[in-house]
Amino acid sequence: LQATASGNPVLHFPVLVGSISVFHSLPGVAAAAGGLQLSPCTLSAIFQGRITQV
């Protein structure tokens, strides 16, 4: 990412890399074949707040 401020270049360097895990507690889901499987679109909607509860 590059930007300019006062005519001088500004550089941004990420200093942290991490991962996110999703945990659930839904009765009967763990016993189902494959457990809980969410598509990338569904996970994105959850993190964006468009899906909040069932």
Secondary structure, 3 states (H helix, E strand, C coil): CEEEECCEEEECCCCCCCCCCCCCCCCCCCCCCCCCCCCHHHHHHHHCCCCCCC
